[in-house]
């Protein structure tokens, strides 16, 4: 399936995993998970981690992360009813931005079906102007460093 020259990273490249069930509606007319759904899995693993570690409160956080860049390489098809194991790591932490890298794996498969990244720029909730990352956010990102 891959038409890219990107090299795939195995499970050991990722620091945190989340199991995500595929849904019937994730499949497209070709019988596999549609490409746009992969980005939903990316968003799910990142936000689950931030919520679980207590640095994201959808309703009250002063700073919010806005996605400014995304990219995905596809290596193998996924399909309902498979479970996706989403691996997460942090490739770069800037003053107000974070580059998250994600690998999507079939259960127990050592090689990814897809991998990619997205970049969050953290901004003030009210003004939407970039805001330096909090110490708390930096602390929970450290264990994810690639």
Buried (B, 14 or more C-beta within 10 A) or exposed (E): EEEEEEEBBEBEBBBBBBEBEBEEEBBEEEEBBBEEBBBEBBBBBBBBBBEEBEBBEEEEBEBBBEBEEBEBBBBBBBBBEBEBBBBBBBEEBEEBBBBBBBBBBBEEBEBBBBBBBBBBBBBEEEEEEBBEBBEEBEEBBEEBEE
